[in-house]
Amino acid sequence: MDIKAKINELVSKITGDDGLLAKFKKDPKGTVQSVAGELPDDAIDGVIAAIKAKIGDNSAIGGLLDKAKGLFDKD
């Protein structure tokens, strides 16, 4: 199985459908499993991380940045 091709296919599907994109943001693992079909269990987390990187979903990093900004905000 060509994982890179599968990731590109999933990115196209997810970004092409607003409902699917919203579902992916709420439940990435469930969305990938329902859209991708058969993926090896040990590859799912890597595929999810790659998809998030390609669609610009840096929610984990964003949370850390928000906390860091709070340290420097002086009200």
Secondary structure, DSSP 8 states (H G I E B T S, - for coil): --HHHHHHHHHHHHHT-HHHHHHHHH-HHHHHHHHH-S--HHHHHHHHHHHHHHHT--HHHHHHHHHHHHHH---
